[in-house]
Amino acid sequence: MRNSSVFRSVFGALALAATIVVNVVFAQDQTPINSIQSSDKLTVTLKAKLPDYKGPSRFAGRKALITFSPDESLAAMSGKGGTISVWDMETGELKATLKNGKDKVSGFAFSPDGRTAATRDYLDKSVRLWEVGSWKLKATIPGRKRNLETRIKSGISFEEEFGPVPFSPDGGSVLAEREDDVVTVSDVPSGQERMTLKHDTRDSGAKETAKVMLFGGTRHFLALQTGYSADGKWIFTINGDKSAKIWDAADGRLKTNITNNERIYRASFTPDGSGLLTVEQEGGMKLWDVETGTLRGQVAPKGHLEGYMKGFEFSADGRTIATFTAGDTRLWNVKTAELLFKLPKSEGTDVGFSPDGHWLATASNDKQTAGKLWNVETGELKLALPPVGYKTVSVIFNTDGTLLATTNDKGVMLWDAQRGTLLARLDEARYPVAFGRDGRTLVTGGRNDTALLWRIEPRL
């Protein structure tokens, strides 16, 4: 993660206190928002209300999106009617509303150079490329045919909704899926097809795959998925069978065919690109060597993440991975797949690494604390945040690690990450939360279909 030296030097020098004061602030439309509590060392003010936002729903299994453009001048959010709304972070002005044809948008990403935005269709997985600034549609990359097979096999799990559209690290290529077990590699921004990668599943059988999906007792769909390694050298594909394939991104040649004994429904490269993490249908997780296809080790046993799968997170330095689900959080060494430690039973509804990788924040699955910070090297508890009366939904550090945000059903809390002191309580804010890398910009969900843009200022 990227750090903010300016914010660290100002904020880190403060002698933080727990004294609470109340400020009433106004959005651009001058309608008052409920009181915001800030400490005498930190002020958080509402800069703008961003309407037509579609937030998450645990009941409906719906996720939400808030993401910044590379220069952080824009923020893209999940909007009403399956759209993406794009907002100016300086003025709070709506810049564009992106729609994806007949169906809702299920994926979005800005290209690494910030010149292009991509949206992906929920059903047929077609990808549209938009010119950032003019917001003109530059190209449409065909996806799957709209038939029964597509409706069955291309369904996405709750965890994958609003997943990123895979751009190459240089922004010159984008990946899309077709119905014939093919991933297309296309030029950006023209959308012209450069090459195809075929992940054939004939050995597994389409009927068997559909049977597992419909009658196997799992809510995880087995569908074609793909992504780039961080260095842009490799592309992975998985397709609901018992294999993962690694392709050379330069020429499309198959580099490594990883054979597993269980069906794979999710995968991710390690941050350094040398390993591939696979998640099995039954919840097991394994780390594989990209060059050889050999198994480094199993980092989560079968059934560990089944049913209530939450996910995994790599530390920023790429050395550690946390696997977490309701009541079960474990940390592993990425190179060796060795279990470092397992947290107590009540931890693990969400986790977040500090930017330096030294600390892990957990959202406790009870009301005894608002969260805890753990030493990643030793597994020792550093501090427990005081209880706030509600279960914590998520935890996230700001980009220099000085602030920790926790969310619950009643608001967003900002804490001093070193001392565990409550600095601000934003009663109108809701999950999700996104910090700008300047350390002073904060975007959150909110009530009544409105997202919120905040400004964080340390008090000298």
N, C-alpha and C positions, 0 to 999 in steps of 0.2 A: 504494500500500500504506500501511497505517496504521503510525505510528511509536509507540515507547514511550519517552517522555522520561525516565521514571524509570530504566529499564534503561540507556539511553544515558549518562546522567550518572554512574551508578555504574560501569558496565563500561568506558566510554570513558576514564575517568580512571586505569585501572589500567596499570601498567607490566608488560605481559604477558611471561611467560617460558616457556621450553620444558621446564622441569623437570617430570618425570612422577612422580606418586605413584599408589598403588593403593588403592581403596576397595572393600570387599565390602558390598553393600547387599542389602536384602530387599524383596520385594513384600509386599502385604498378607497373603498366605497364609503368609508367613515362610519360603518355600522360597528357598534362595539362588540367585542368578543368578551367572554367571561374572564374574570380576573386571572392573571398569570402570576405565579409566585416565583420570584427570583431571589437569590441570596444577595447579601450586601457586597459580594465579590463578583457577581455575574448578572448581567441583564439580558433577557431574551425578549425581543419585541416582534410582533407580527408585521411582516412587510406586505403581504398580499394574501388574499383568498383566491384559490384557484378552483372555480366551479366545474360542474359536469365530470367530476372524478368518480370512478367506480372502485370502491374499496373491496377488501377481501371479505369472505363470508365462510366461517368455519362450518356453519350448518349446510351450506350449499357446496362446500369444497372448492370455493373460488379463491384464486390468488389475486394479488394486485401488483401493479408495476409502478415504480418510481426510479428513474435512472437519469443520469446527467450525460450531456454531450462531452466529448473529450476535453474541451476548453471550459466546460461548466457554465457556458453562457445560456444553455438551454436545459430544460428538464422535460422528459417524456413521461407520461402517466397513462394508466389504464382509464379509458373514458366510457361514458354511457354508450350503449348500443354496440359494444364490441369494437370500439374505436381506440385510437391512441391520440391524446392531445399533447401538444408541444407548447411549452411556456417559456417566455423570456425571464431569466432569473434576475435581471436588473430592474425591469419595469413591472413584472407580473402580468404582462400582456400575452394573450393567446396568439401564437404564431401559426399554428396549423392543426387541423383535425384530419387524421389519416384513417381511411377506410380500406377494407381489403375485399372488395367485390361483394359477393353474395353472402359471405359468412363473416363471423367475427374474427378479430385478430388474436392469434394465440402466441405469437412471438414477435420480438422487436429488438433491434440493436442499432446504434450509431456505428458507422465504420470507424476504425482507429484514427483516421485522418480527419474525421468530423465532417466530411464533405457529402456523405451519403447516409441515408437512413433506410433500414429494411424492415418490412412487416411480413409476417407469415400467416397464411390462412389457417383457420382452425381445422377444417375438414380436409381439403385437398392438398394442403401444405405448399401451395404456390407462394412464391416470394415476389414482393414488389419492391423496387428500388426507387427512392425519392431523393431529389436534389435538395440538400439542406439550404435554406435561405429562400429560394423561390418556391420550394415544396411542389415542384412539378414531378409527375410520375415519369421516370426515365426508362424503366423496363419492367416487364413482368416475366418471371421465370416459371414456366409451367410446372405443376406438381402432379398429383394423382388424378385419375379420372373419378368423377363423382358417381360411383356405383356402390353396390352392397359390400363388396370386398373392401373398398376404401373405408366405408363407414365402420366395418369391423376392425380391420387391421391398423388403420391410421389413427385410432382413438388415442388421446394422450392422457396420462395420469395426472392427478391433481398436482403432484410435485413439479411437473414439467410445464404447466400452464404459465405463459409469459416468459418462457425460456428464451435465451438469446438466439438470434439468427447468426450462424457461424460465419464471420468474416475472417479472412486470413489476417495475420498481424500487420501486414503492410497495407491492408485495405483494398488490395487489387483484385481479390476473388471472394466469392460467396458460395456457400454450399446449400443445395436444395435437394428434396427427396421426390422420387417418382414411384409410380405404383408397381413397376416391374423390378423391384429390388435394386434400383439404381440410385446412386447419389450423383448429382451433376455438379461440376465445378465450373462456375460461370464468371465472366469478366464483370468488373465494376468500373463504370456505371452502365455499360452498354447492355449487360445481361446476356451477351453472346456466350454460348456453351464452349468451354475449352476442352473438357474431357469428362468421361463418366467412370464411376467406380461401381462395379456390380457385386453386391453381397447376396449371392445365391443361397436360397434356403430349401432347395428341392430335396436335399437329403433329409431335412427335418419334416417336410410336408406341410403345406398350407393348412390342410384340414386339421392336423394335430395341433398346430399353433392356435387356430381359431378355437378349438375345443378347450385348450388350456385357458384361453382368455375368457371364454364364456362360462365354463363350468368348473374351473379349477379352484374356485374359492378365493381368488386374489383380485384386488382392485388395480393391480399394476398391469398396464397394457404392454404387449410385446410388439414393438413397432420399430421401423427403421429409424436410426438416429446416427448423427455424425458430428464431428468437431475437429478443430485444428489443435495441434500442440502450440505452446506459447512461442516457440521459436519459428513456427511456420513450416517446419520440415515434414511433419507427418499429419495424416488424417486418419481418424478411426471411424469404423462403421460397426454397428451392431444391428441385428435384425430379428430379434425374438427367438433365435436359435441358440445353440450352445457354443457359439464362437464369437470372437471379436477379431476384426481384421485391421491391420495397420498398413496404410498406403503411403508411398512417396508422393508428397504434394507437388513436386516439380514435374514428374512425368506420369503419375498415376499407376505406377507399377506396384504390385502387392509386395510389401516388405515382410510382414509377419502375419501368420495365421495362428491366432491363439485359440486352443481347443479347451473347452471347459466341460465339466460333468453335469452342470446345471444350466438352465436357460438364463440368459443375461438380458436384463431390461433397462439397464442404465450404465453409463461409463463416463470416465473423465481422465484426461491426461494429468499426471503430476505436474506441479508448476515448472519443473526443470525439463519436462518433456521426455524423460528417460523411462518413465513408468506409466502404466495404464491401470486405473482402478475400475473394477467391474462390480456391479451390484446384481445379485442373482434374484430370480423370481421369489425364492423362498427366504430371502433376506441376507444371505451370506455375502461377504465382501472379500475380494482378492486383489492383490497387487501383482502385476506382471511386468517383466522386463520388455521394453519395446523392441530392442535390438534382437533378442533371442527368442522371445515368446515364452520364456521359462517363468515359472511361478516364484515370485519372491516370498509370498506367504499369504495366509488368510488373515485378514484384519478384522473380521467380524464373523462369528459362527452362524451357521444356518439357523434361521429363526430369530436372530438378534434384531433385525429390523422389519420383520414381517408384520403386516397388518397395520401398524401405526408408524410406518416408516417416516422419519423426519428428514434425515439426510446425513451429509458429511461435510466437513470443511477443512481445507488445508490451511496451515499457518502461512503467513506472508513469505517467510524464508524457505518454505517448501520442505522443511524437515519433519513436520509433524502433521498427522491427520487426526481429526476428532470424528468419531461416528456417534450419532446420538438419536435416540428415540425416547418415548415417554418412559422415564425412570431408568434409563440405561445409557450412560455416556462413557466412552473409552477413548484413550489416546494411544496412538501407535507411531512407531518410527517408520518413516516412509521408505527409507533405503532397505531396512532389514525386515519390515513388517512385524517387528517385535512389539508386544503389548507393553506400554510404558506404565499405565495405571488405569484403574477403573474407578469412577466416582461413586459416591454413595447413591443409594437407590432413588432418592427423591430428585436427583439432578437430571437435567437433560431435555427439557422441553425446547430449548434453543441454546446454542453456544456461539461464542465469538472470540477469535484470537485478537490479542493486542497487535498493533502494527509491527512491533519488534519480535513477535512470536514468543515472548517470555511468559505471557499470562493468558489464561483462558477464563472467560466470563461464562457463567451458566445461569440460565433462568430456572429457578427452583420450581419444582412441581408441587409446591405447597404455599402456604401463606406465612411461613415462619420467617422468611427473608425475602427481599426483593430480588436477590441474586447473590452470587458468590464469585470471588476471584481466586484462581488456583495457580500455583507455580507449575509451569509446564515441565520443567526438568525434574522436580521432586514429587509432584502430586500433592504438595502441602497446601492447605487453605491459607490464603493471604488475608482475606477479609470477607465478612458477610455484610451485605447491605441491610439496613434496618427494614422491617416489614412495613408495607404501605396499605395493608388490608385487602389486597387482591393478588391473585396469581399472576406472575409475570409471563408474558407471551413471547417476548423477544429481547435480545441484548445485542448491542452493537457499539464498538468503540468509534470515536472520531479519528481522523487520519493521523494525528500525532499521539494518540493514546492517552491524552490528558482527561478526556471526558468519556463517560460511559452512559449510554442511553438505555433505559429499560422501558418496556411498554406493557400496559395491561388494558383491561376493558374500560378503564376510567381515565386514561391519559398517558402521557409520556413523562418520564422522570430523567433529569440530567444529574449525574453524579460526578464528584471528583474521583477519578479512577485510582488515585494513589491513597486516599484517605477514607474513601467510602462516604463522604459527606454529601448530603443532598443539596444541590445548587439551584435547581429550578424544577417546578412542576407545571407542565403544560396540560391543563385540564381539557382543552378542546382538541388536542392532538390525539392521533391514533396510529397504530401500526399500519403500514411500514414506515421506516425512518431512513433517511439518506443524508449523510453529512457531506458537505463540499470539502475539497481538500484545503481550502483556505482556513478551515476551522471555524469560520464565522457564519457560514450558510447552512441552514437546516431545512429540509423539506419533509413533511410528515403527512400521513393521511389525516382525515378529520371526519366530523359528523356531517350528516345532511348532504352527502355527495359533494363534499368540498375538501380539497387538499389545502395545505397551509404552508406558506413560505415564511421562514423565520430568520431573524438576524441575531447572532450571539455576540455580545460585547463584554469583555472583562472590565470590571470597574477598577480604575487605578487608585 
